[in-house]
Amino acid sequence: MNNLLGSKWFKLGLTGGLYLLWVIWVSNYWWLIGLIIIFDTYITKRVHWAFWKKKNPPNGRQTKVVEWIDAIIFAVIAATFIRLFFIEAYTIPTSSMEKSMMVGDYLFVSKTAYGPKMPNTPISFPFVHHTMPLSNSMQSFSTLIHYPYRRIAGTGKVKNDDVVVFNFPEGDTVAVNLQERSYYEMVRSYGRDRVWGDKRTFGDIIYRPVDKRENYIKRCIAIPGDSLKIVKGQVYVNGKPQKEIPGIQYKYLVTINGTSFNSDALEKLDISRSEIEGSDSRYILSLTTAQAQKLDGLKFIQSKERVTWPADNNDPAIFPSDTKFSWNLDNFGPLWIPKKGVTIKLTLANLPLYKRIIDVYEENDLQVKGNDILINGAVATTYTFKMDYYWMMGDNRYNSADSRYWGFVPEDHVVGKASFVWLSLDKNKSFLSKIRWERFFMTVK
């Protein structure tokens, strides 16, 4: 048995077989050339592939420096392979998904759940997303080689209510000094001339390819082909209310018979002082359904009332930021979610909903001349979608920059499915008390 396992032909067969399965999975048969390298490594040994090592070192041993180089190269290659095709670590940076996901949660994202997305920009500094360490603007990637969107086979597809990590759709253009804000929202607020001209405030304006745009995490509310509507904060998908999700928070106006919440009451309700708005015994709180029910049992609570935007109160910041649509956070739609291969009738009335899809995501030349819509120079009365699209919303409904503000998420922006939390740290506490032990290896639901 030992002779078999030590045989160069057995090693060739095992390594070559696994490599061949990987080539079939990625469906890029140019990689079959790698079989030549594997064959030479184990059988012919004509080429010294590990050039950083001495071919015939004294006493058969490499120096410590070479051993360290060898270990580092192996670790980088292995980690990059796992990160690209299987799982990737991700940190929750904002409160948009609380109480489902907490700020300070470190989780793993499954790439195989929806199929690994092949990189658009393969030339990149390892383990860095889009900006070099210790820099605010130096890109960590090169666009010298750029590949179109391609996703290899996964174990499933995005489903309603999945927690999904994706590249920020409006992250194609970024103001370096204000990277946390949407460039397009700033243009609407301040005007393009000021955003481009005021370098001190906004900095340089840069472009990022799809795979290097900021990572966001939200819950997928609607999938391709769904019809979405929000009425008084209640989400309806295909005419049915969204299923109850324990972590979803709504705003409540709470009146108490004292001057402020005491620390014991806040701890019992799992509410941070930073989440409380208001004073003089009247407060606005973001609460889950369970938290709101707990208030009923507290003697110092005089009243509580769910707060929503009035239906006739138009918010210009809400997608599609057009006066034809009088929508807001709590009253939105109806809206049909585009599905690949489906053809719709295209009019000036519905063009604002699908304009960015046609012009930016699917790279057409879109123009409006008078009453005519022109796509790639030809008058168009219909449009057939080339990709699937998704609607993403945060569980912390009133503290989430999500699809209600910037619209659809194209399929080529989807990174993977949130799988489980492997570490959770509370930034407001110190030392070991920072660790939220109860969240270790908690699955994401």
Phi, psi and omega in degrees: 000316179298323178296321180295311182296331180272355182292136179294331179288324176294316179298320178298314182296317181292309181295314180295322179296315179295320179296319180296319177298321178295319179299318179297321180296314182281347176058035174236097191280359170297332180292350176298340176302330180299337178297330178295317180295317180298317180297316180293325180298320185262331189248291188282322177055042179279327184251138178270085186293321179276072189295341181282351178260152171286136185293317178229080185291154177300138180061014177073012183238143176277160176290163180299321180298315180296321179298320178294317178300317180299315180295319180294315180299315179297316182296317180296314181296314182296314181295320178296318179298314180295317181295325183282321189252342188234288181223154178221141178282145181214147180245138176279110185268337185231173184268016186293341180250004177293143007267006179292312176237136185259147171301129183098000173285134173250122186228164175256137179252126181279121176277333183282343183301316179247000183098129179298136177270124180290142185295139173284326181239089185289338178274106186205148175292131187296141174065018177237137187283291183224345183229138181295148177302146178066018179227151178259348187219344183288119182293142180264010185221164176238139177264015179303320173246127181223123181256148175289169182297131173207134179235133180268169189301138176240187182272349180188192179236165177297130180242161177305134176076007170294146172268118193238139170261134184211162175280134183300118185300326180270013181273012178291328179239132188224135169272117190303322182281345181225058186291339181284349181253151177290128177302319184290325175294321179292323178296319178294324184280317188249345184094145184296322183299318181289318181299320180279333186268332183270083184293329182295319182278312190260337183075191179291151175259120185238162178250144175231135175292167187307311187286353180249012176279158185305142177276131175242157174229126180213176175262134180282109183277321183219142181250172183308132179093348179285156170248129186245141174210142176239124180234117181051041177085349179270124179277132175240130177240120184055038176084355182250141178298143175300142181297152181293124178243119188306328186275353183291133181247142174235166180268139178231140170268115185245129176249130181241164182266013176238197181261339181198164175285136175273163186298322180297317180296319180296320181294320179296326180273355183058048180241132176272148179300331180292344181272354185267131175244140175113181180194183178055044173075001178238123187226149171257122181237141170268116188228145168283170179299320180295318179295319179297323179292326179295329179300328183297337182267003182261128187294329185278358177275118178275319180198159172216144183214130177295135183249129177222159175291139173297146184297331183268010181262096182287136176246110183295344179281346183278139178306138004265024179054051181223138184295346178290342186239110182269071184247159173214187185302324187256350180223106193213140175091189011287151182219130177268134182269121185300143180234138182304131177088351181272137180256132177244159172282129184253123180228169176295335181289318183260358181302320180303331180289325188243007183301311183293326177300309184294316189278317188257300186294324182251010165054053172252159174270103184255129178221152173240121179235106184066238178261006183257141173256124181248127175242118183054040174087350183249143178296131184236131175247352177222164175213136178251124185284140182266342182226164170276154180227157185226157178243119186246136177221148177278151179289333174274079197304331184256009176223048185218120171275100188226199186301337177297338180260323186234007169088212191285153172252115180290154181299330181285355176264348183288126181265309182177182182258130176299127188256293179205156178273127179253348176199144177218126183235133177267112185293342182273358180242175185234158176051223185292338179291346176294333187281125174270088187299327185291347182262358179300127176058028175284128178287149181271126182238000000 
